[in-house]
Amino acid sequence: MSLPKAASSAVLIRDGRYLLVLRSNPPSQHMYAFPGGRAEPGESPEQTALREFFEETGIVAHSPTLFETYDLQTRNADGTLASHFFLSVFTVEADADSIAVAGDDAGELGWFTAEEVYALPIPDSVRVCVEKLEARR
């Protein structure tokens, strides 16, 4: 069994809305998720989260704080392992006037309330994070 690949994502909340991107590539293709992706060699999880966030949204985020971690596995129809990631999810901050523009493998993006997030096609990890963040508010 191979070790999981490192990945990070970043959660930005503005005026009670979560910034999500529509994934164009696997894993979670055609689903909304927090901006994020695979680590590059030598990157810390925090650096990965900030880089991926910028690549997918055009926003320079800062002050990453570790929020959750997930051991994510997807399987093929025959049960074989398709992908395996260790995902670090960070909350981040950004300038209030920064404008998000979909980039990299983000098909589109949007700002969603928690109720709107729950109605979208999302990975379980996104649902759990939003539920936990909403419980803190």
VOMI-573584 format. One line per 2 residues: number of its first residue (from 1); their letters; for each residue x, y, z of N, C-alpha, C, O. Coordinates in pm, whole numbers, always signed. Atoms other than C-alpha are relative to their C-alpha. Layout:
# residues N
NUM = A = X/Y/Z/X/Y/Z/X/Y/Z/X/Y/Z  ...
# end
This chain:
# residues 137
1 = MS = +85/-119/+0/+0/+0/+0/+89/+124/+0/+184/+134/+77  -81/-121/+9/+136/+339/-97/-44/+103/+103/-157/+101/+152
3 = LP = +31/-107/-95/+152/+637/+133/-92/+101/-66/-88/+119/-188  +87/-102/+59/-111/+906/+87/+81/+120/-48/+187/+150/+6
5 = KA = -61/-123/+48/-20/+1216/-112/-49/+115/+87/-164/+116/+131  +37/-116/-80/-18/+1543/+80/-80/+99/-84/-48/+125/-200
7 = AS = +83/-103/+64/-285/+1799/-7/-50/+94/+109/-58/+57/+226  +54/-99/-94/-423/+2113/+155/-111/+78/-67/-113/+93/-189
9 = SA = +103/-91/+50/-728/+2331/+119/-17/+114/+99/+27/+107/+213  +14/-120/-81/-824/+2671/+251/-146/+46/+1/-213/+48/-102
11 = VL = +137/-46/-20/-1153/+2800/+390/+3/+150/+26/+65/+198/+121  +16/-144/-20/-1235/+3168/+349/-149/+27/+15/-230/-11/-70
13 = IR = +139/-37/-26/-1557/+3300/+499/-8/+152/-2/+70/+221/+64  +19/-144/+9/-1679/+3647/+410/-150/+30/+10/-229/-20/-69
15 = DG = +141/-35/-21/-2007/+3792/+539/-88/-123/+11/-199/-127/-43  +78/+121/-22/-2123/+3446/+644/-8/-93/-120/-86/-188/-120
17 = RY = +0/+84/+120/-2052/+3296/+301/+137/-66/-19/+241/-7/+9  -121/+80/+23/-1799/+3026/+209/+37/+8/-148/-48/-4/-235
19 = LL = -49/-2/+138/-1584/+3055/-104/+29/-145/-42/+115/-211/+16  -19/+135/+52/-1609/+2729/-299/+30/+6/-148/-13/+97/-218
21 = VL = -30/+13/+142/-1474/+2622/-636/-62/-129/-53/-73/-228/+20  +50/+119/+66/-1626/+2376/-881/+120/-72/-61/+186/-18/-149
23 = RS = -117/+78/+44/-1362/+2108/-939/-16/-48/-144/-119/-105/-180  +0/+45/+139/-1275/+2040/-1303/+70/-134/-16/+54/-202/-118
25 = NP = -79/+122/+10/-1045/+1745/-1227/-21/-89/+123/-61/-40/+228  +8/+89/-115/-1047/+1436/-1003/+107/+34/+103/+206/+97/+65
27 = PS = +122/+55/-58/-1073/+1378/-718/-104/+110/+22/-71/+228/+16  +112/-93/-23/-1409/+1543/-649/-36/+81/-124/-87/+192/-114
29 = QH = +35/-67/+125/-1453/+1634/-1016/-151/+24/-3/-229/-61/+38  +140/-42/+11/-1784/+1817/-1080/-66/+21/+136/-189/+20/+146
31 = MY = +52/-29/-134/-1822/+1886/-706/+57/+134/+45/+164/+176/+1  -50/-124/-60/-1787/+2210/-512/+84/-36/+122/+50/-127/+198
33 = AF = -89/+25/-112/-1504/+2221/-260/+75/+127/+35/+73/+225/-40  -86/-112/-35/-1276/+2457/-76/+119/+1/-96/+164/-106/-136
35 = PG = -117/-4/+86/-989/+2578/-295/+116/-77/+63/+142/-65/+183  -111/+78/-52/-694/+2345/-261/+53/-98/-102/+5/-104/-215
37 = GR = -58/+98/+90/-483/+2073/-411/+123/-66/+57/+152/-56/+177  -117/+80/-38/-172/+1860/-403/+120/+87/+37/+140/+195/-19
39 = AE = -123/-68/-39/+148/+1967/-232/+107/-20/-106/+114/-124/-172  -119/+11/+84/+457/+2036/-437/+116/-40/+89/+112/-16/+210
41 = PG = -113/+43/-82/+790/+1891/-324/+57/+113/+85/+82/+223/+34  -60/-97/-91/+928/+2074/-20/-97/+99/+61/-58/+178/+147
43 = ES = +98/-94/-55/+607/+2264/+54/-54/-49/+134/-74/-168/+155  +71/+32/-124/+459/+2277/+401/-150/-3/-33/-191/+51/-135
45 = PE = +145/-3/+24/+84/+2214/+429/-56/+142/-9/-144/+169/-90  +46/-139/+4/+33/+2585/+499/+33/+66/-134/-51/+135/-192
47 = QT = -41/-57/+129/+229/+2686/+188/-86/-55/-113/-124/+19/-204  +86/+61/+102/+27/+2441/-21/-137/+65/+0/-190/+99/-106
49 = AL = +134/-60/-10/-302/+2583/+107/-1/+140/-59/-92/+174/-136  -4/-138/+50/-201/+2943/+32/+25/+5/-151/-37/+84/-221
51 = RE = -30/+2/+144/-54/+2863/-312/-122/-45/-80/-161/+20/-176  +116/+52/+72/-351/+2654/-423/-117/+98/+5/-188/+115/-94
53 = FF = +108/-98/-13/-595/+2914/-290/+19/+112/-102/-76/+152/-169  -29/-107/+97/-425/+3184/-498/-20/-49/-143/-82/+21/-224
55 = EE = +11/+52/+137/-405/+2964/-810/-145/-18/-42/-179/+4/-159  +138/+30/+34/-775/+2877/-794/-95/+118/+14/-204/+117/-43
57 = TG = +92/-113/-25/-922/+3211/-678/+58/+136/-37/-17/+233/-52  -64/-128/+25/-668/+3485/-755/+13/+87/+124/+58/+201/+115
59 = IV = -8/-75/-125/-686/+3595/-390/+124/-41/+77/+151/-160/+94  -115/+26/-85/-372/+3626/-180/-53/-10/+144/-88/+90/+206
61 = AH = +46/+23/-137/-476/+3471/+151/+120/+2/+94/+235/-6/+51  -106/+1/-101/-279/+3482/+476/-54/-57/+130/-173/-89/+141
63 = SP = +34/+47/-135/-281/+3364/+838/-68/-136/+1/-174/-151/+62  +64/+132/-3/-353/+2994/+775/+3/-61/+140/+106/-59/+208
65 = TL = +13/+67/-129/-476/+2812/+1085/-57/-139/-26/-164/-152/-85  +46/+137/+22/-508/+2432/+1081/-135/-20/+67/-152/+10/+186
67 = FE = +136/+20/-49/-875/+2341/+1121/-35/-148/+12/-87/-191/+114  +33/+143/+4/-915/+1972/+1026/+102/-73/-85/+173/-12/-166
69 = TY = -78/+86/+89/-727/+1683/+870/-85/-121/-37/-169/-166/+42  +77/+115/+50/-867/+1396/+664/+92/-97/-73/+184/-56/-144
71 = DL = -64/+106/+76/-736/+1066/+534/-104/-42/-104/-196/-117/-73  +102/+18/+103/-927/+1056/+204/+41/-106/-101/+147/-97/-163
73 = QT = -24/+106/+97/-948/+744/-10/-121/-10/-92/-235/-8/-47  +106/+31/+96/-1148/+692/-328/+34/-132/-64/+151/-166/-83
75 = RN = -19/+134/+56/-1199/+353/-482/-67/-13/-135/-169/+52/-163  +58/+34/+129/-1267/+222/-829/-118/-94/+23/-138/-143/+134
77 = AD = +117/+87/-10/-1580/+16/-900/+36/-140/+50/-44/-205/+116  -41/+134/-44/-1380/-304/-839/+60/-1/+140/+106/-105/+188
79 = GT = -50/-7/-137/-1270/-181/-494/+146/+37/+12/+195/+59/+123  -141/-38/-7/-911/-99/-587/+12/+149/+30/-76/+228/-4
81 = LA = -24/-139/-39/-765/+225/-454/+23/+87/-123/+113/+60/-203  -15/-93/+112/-808/+510/-705/+87/+118/+39/+172/+162/-38
83 = SH = -82/-110/-48/-660/+792/-496/+3/-4/+152/-89/-54/+217  -17/-2/-146/-533/+846/-143/+74/+128/+35/+189/+147/-4
85 = FF = -58/-128/-38/-469/+1190/+5/-13/+20/+151/-110/-22/+213  +10/-51/-136/-391/+1325/+349/-23/+149/-16/+67/+223/-55
87 = LS = +41/-137/+22/-577/+1655/+342/+5/+81/+128/-54/+43/+229  -4/-95/-110/-498/+1944/+576/-88/+119/-41/-64/+181/-145
89 = VF = +92/-110/+29/-778/+2203/+588/+33/+116/+93/+38/+100/+215  -35/-121/-76/-689/+2556/+698/-108/+105/-16/-168/+117/-123
91 = TV = +76/-123/+15/-898/+2860/+771/+101/+108/-34/+213/+106/+17  -90/-107/+43/-747/+3168/+608/-73/+134/+6/-195/+139/+18
93 = EA = +54/-136/+6/-796/+3543/+598/+48/+63/-130/+147/+19/-189  -38/-75/+120/-781/+3784/+304/-59/+139/+9/-153/+163/+85
95 = DA = +53/-135/+4/-837/+4150/+232/-146/-2/-42/-183/-74/-135  +145/+0/+24/-1210/+4226/+234/-37/+44/-141/-143/+7/-191
97 = DS = +33/-48/+133/-1194/+4397/-105/+58/-86/-112/+42/-53/-230  -56/+87/+103/-1013/+4114/-286/-112/-74/-73/-208/-120/-11
99 = IA = +104/+59/+85/-1216/+3971/-574/+47/-137/-48/+158/-152/-98  -31/+136/+42/-1226/+3599/-648/-31/-19/-147/-137/+21/-196
101 = VA = +15/+33/+141/-1177/+3484/-1008/+46/-144/-18/+157/-180/+23  -35/+142/+17/-1180/+3115/-1104/+123/-15/-88/+134/+46/-194
103 = GD = -121/+27/+75/-842/+2990/-1220/+45/-143/+22/-18/-217/+97  -59/+133/-11/-630/+2674/-1252/-105/-105/-34/-166/-98/-141
105 = DA = +99/+103/+34/-858/+2368/-1231/-138/+29/+59/-222/-61/+67  +132/-39/-49/-1152/+2561/-1083/-87/+38/-120/-59/+136/-189
107 = GE = +89/-29/+111/-1434/+2550/-1338/-75/+130/+20/-94/+208/-74  +65/-124/-40/-1618/+2827/-1156/+10/+8/+151/+56/-86/+216
109 = LG = -3/-16/-145/-1648/+2962/-805/-116/+85/+44/-183/+149/-37  +108/-81/-52/-1896/+3127/-578/+6/+9/+151/+75/-68/+217
111 = WF = +12/-20/-143/-1977/+3251/-231/-136/-56/+42/-238/-16/-13  +122/+71/-37/-2237/+3033/-55/-23/+2/+150/+70/-12/+229
113 = TA = +35/+17/-140/-2422/+3037/+274/+9/-148/+34/+18/-232/-55  -6/+140/-42/-2409/+2717/+479/-115/-79/-63/-94/-189/-115
115 = EE = +115/+71/+57/-2760/+2621/+362/+18/-24/-149/-18/-130/-200  -26/+17/+143/-2660/+2677/+0/+108/-106/-23/+99/-185/-117
117 = VY = -107/+100/+12/-2343/+2469/+51/-59/-139/+11/-25/-227/-68  +57/+133/-22/-2548/+2176/+181/-81/-49/-120/-97/-170/-138
119 = AL = +81/+37/+116/-2761/+2182/-136/+85/-29/-124/+33/-77/-225  -90/+21/+113/-2457/+2161/-368/+57/-142/+3/+57/-207/+107
121 = PI = -77/+125/-2/-2273/+1847/-478/+136/+29/+63/+219/+98/+4  -124/-27/-75/-1991/+1851/-219/+54/-129/+59/-23/-222/+85
123 = PD = -56/+114/-72/-1749/+1600/-67/-44/+3/+147/-76/+109/+200  +37/+7/-142/-1831/+1481/+285/+87/+89/+87/+38/+147/+183
125 = SV = -91/-82/-81/-1525/+1663/+419/-43/+146/+1/-28/+214/+103  +47/-139/+6/-1668/+1998/+305/-122/+16/+90/-131/+113/+165
127 = RV = +119/-5/-84/-2002/+1924/+471/+38/+3/+149/-14/+83/+226  -42/+7/-141/-1831/+1831/+800/+66/+131/+44/+37/+182/+152
129 = CV = -67/-127/-36/-1611/+2143/+797/-101/+113/+16/-94/+188/+113  +99/-107/-8/-1905/+2376/+729/-85/-18/+125/-114/+79/+195
131 = EK = +79/+26/-121/-2110/+2209/+1003/+76/+43/+125/+20/+108/+214  -81/-36/-117/-1826/+2253/+1253/+22/+150/+9/+16/+207/+118
133 = LE = -21/-146/-1/-1759/+2613/+1150/-130/+72/+37/-127/+171/+110  +129/-62/-33/-2129/+2699/+1171/-31/-17/+148/-90/+72/+210
135 = AR = +26/+25/-142/-2147/+2546/+1519/+78/+98/+88/+39/+126/+201  -83/-96/-75/-1874/+2791/+1629/-56/+142/-4/-23/+225/+81
137 = R = +48/-137/+22/-2064/+3099/+1503/-110/+35/+96/-163/+147/+91
# end
